[in-house]
Amino acid sequence: MATRITAAAAIAAIALSGVTSALAATNLLKNGGFEKPVVPDGSYQLYSTGQTFAHWTVVGDPGNVAPISGDFTQNGFTFPARAGAQWVDLTGASNTATGVAQTVSTTPGAQYTLIFSVGNVYDPGGIFGTTSTVNAFVDGNLVKSATNSLGQGSSSQVWKRFSVTFTAQTASTTISLINGDPSNDTENGLDAVKLLAAG
């Protein structure tokens, strides 16, 4: 009986160490939760194409993006972050195909997994639209078009998680996440962005 318990404990310890290792995987992207710069409570800040903020560069069409406090409210909707206190609205105030990018060191031939969450409010006939689409690019190549259509019946932003695995081609890789919503849709949430070495 003691031998069985010891063996079971050993198996459990090995399984737990694997889970712990997975949870402790290093995020290669910095400020993936958009917690910096700190935005005044219930407000937002705009950054235009070509500008940078806390490790991110604003890219894509001329326009802007907006880091937003999770206490922000508008038109009867609340906009909580997916994690932490802040998130970024890829529509900004311009509603163009604008987004954020970051370049990281990678190993050519190695696989990486990009994970991110897209926030959506369901507002048929309103300014926020009914879906939110984020287009993910690796070195300028589209690798994932992620659409969140959740939130019907809710007055709060609802998040959906997406992931895509790719093989790095060079010693540095640029990750870009671009607004894919039409110009009449004024909300597209992005939060909890991670880039992990696969496996």
Helices and strands as residue ranges (DSSP letters): H 2-23, E 47-48, E 52-53, E 56-60, E 64-69, E 73-74, E 77-78, E 86-89, E 98-105, E 111-120, E 132-138, E 141-148, E 158-167, E 172-179, E 189-197
